[in-house]
């Protein structure tokens, strides 16, 4: 179906569908140079995106950026670095750090003067 009919079925304007397409929120066009046609897959993708936007209170542009962060390792790393810097993401602990912290906890819980060798 053409964009006008698809927009009507999705209860949005053709302009909003074109905007979503420009953000990469629609499956890619299969035929070069042809007008975009909307089938069940495209309608379902738009409906799913709209549902996510409502559920998580995000805009189409924010959803598009989230998809980019998930698919582009460079973007993901930059966003993770910012998250760590501003305290929204914790730095993943390495196994060696975990073992060091465990040993320090054990040393702190031993009574003073206890020289017994506990296993």
C-alpha positions as CSV (number, residue, x, y, z in Angstrom):
1,X,0.0,0.0,0.0
2,X,1.1,3.6,-0.5
3,X,2.2,5.9,2.3
4,X,-1.2,7.7,2.5
5,X,-3.1,4.4,3.2
6,X,-0.4,3.2,5.6
7,X,-0.5,6.5,7.6
8,X,-4.3,6.3,7.8
9,X,-4.1,2.7,9.2
10,X,-1.4,3.8,11.7
11,X,-3.4,6.9,12.7
12,X,-0.5,9.3,11.8
13,X,0.3,11.6,9.0
14,X,2.3,10.7,5.9
15,X,4.8,13.3,7.0
16,X,5.3,11.5,10.3
17,X,5.9,8.3,8.4
18,X,8.5,10.0,6.2
19,X,10.2,11.4,9.3
20,X,10.4,8.0,10.9
21,X,11.8,6.6,7.6
22,X,14.5,9.3,7.6
23,X,15.4,8.3,11.2
24,X,15.9,4.7,10.1
25,X,12.8,3.4,12.1
26,X,11.4,1.5,9.1
27,X,12.7,-1.6,7.4
28,X,14.9,-0.7,4.4
29,X,13.3,-0.2,1.0
30,X,13.8,-3.3,-1.1
31,X,13.6,-1.7,-4.6
32,X,15.9,1.1,-5.7
33,X,14.1,4.2,-7.1
34,X,10.7,2.9,-6.3
35,X,8.2,4.5,-4.0
36,X,8.1,3.0,-0.6
37,X,5.3,0.4,-0.3
38,X,4.0,-0.6,3.1
39,X,3.1,-4.1,3.8
40,X,2.4,-6.0,7.1
41,X,6.1,-6.0,8.1
42,X,6.5,-2.2,7.7
43,X,3.2,-1.5,9.5
44,X,4.2,-3.9,12.4
45,X,7.6,-2.2,12.7
46,X,6.0,1.3,13.0
47,X,3.4,0.1,15.5
48,X,6.1,-1.5,17.6
49,X,8.2,1.7,17.5
50,X,5.2,3.8,18.6
51,X,4.5,1.4,21.4
52,X,8.1,1.6,22.7
53,X,8.0,5.4,22.5
54,X,4.9,5.5,24.6
55,X,6.0,2.8,27.1
56,X,9.4,4.5,27.7
57,X,8.3,8.1,27.1
58,X,10.9,8.7,24.3
59,X,10.7,10.5,21.0
60,X,11.2,8.8,17.6
61,X,14.6,10.5,17.4
62,X,15.6,9.2,20.9
63,X,14.5,5.7,19.8
64,X,16.5,6.0,16.6
65,X,19.6,7.0,18.6
66,X,19.1,4.0,21.0
67,X,19.1,1.7,18.0
68,X,22.3,3.4,16.7
69,X,23.9,2.9,20.1
70,X,23.0,-0.8,20.1
71,X,24.3,-1.4,16.5
72,X,27.4,0.8,16.4
73,X,30.2,-0.2,18.8
74,X,31.8,3.2,18.6
75,X,28.6,5.0,19.6
76,X,28.0,2.4,22.3
77,X,31.4,2.9,23.8
78,X,31.1,6.7,23.8
79,X,27.7,6.6,25.5
80,X,29.0,4.1,28.1
81,X,32.0,6.3,28.8
82,X,29.7,9.3,29.4
83,X,27.4,7.2,31.6
84,X,30.4,6.2,33.8
85,X,31.7,9.8,33.9
86,X,28.3,11.2,35.1
87,X,27.6,8.3,37.5
88,X,24.7,6.7,35.6
89,X,26.6,3.6,34.8
90,X,28.9,1.6,37.1
91,X,32.3,0.5,35.8
92,X,32.2,-3.2,35.3
93,X,34.3,-5.0,37.9
94,X,37.1,-7.3,36.8
95,X,37.4,-10.7,38.4
96,X,40.7,-9.7,40.0
97,X,39.1,-6.7,41.6
98,X,36.4,-8.9,43.0
99,X,39.0,-11.3,44.6
100,X,41.0,-8.4,46.0
101,X,37.9,-6.9,47.6
102,X,36.9,-10.3,49.0
103,X,40.4,-10.7,50.6
104,X,40.2,-7.2,52.1
105,X,36.8,-8.0,53.6
106,X,38.1,-11.2,55.2
107,X,41.1,-9.4,56.7
108,X,38.8,-6.7,58.1
109,X,36.5,-9.2,59.8
110,X,39.3,-11.1,61.6
111,X,39.6,-10.2,65.3
112,X,42.8,-8.3,66.2
113,X,45.6,-10.7,67.2
114,X,44.0,-13.7,65.6
115,X,46.8,-15.6,63.9
116,X,45.0,-18.8,63.3
117,X,45.1,-20.1,59.8
118,X,41.4,-20.5,58.8
119,X,40.6,-21.9,55.4
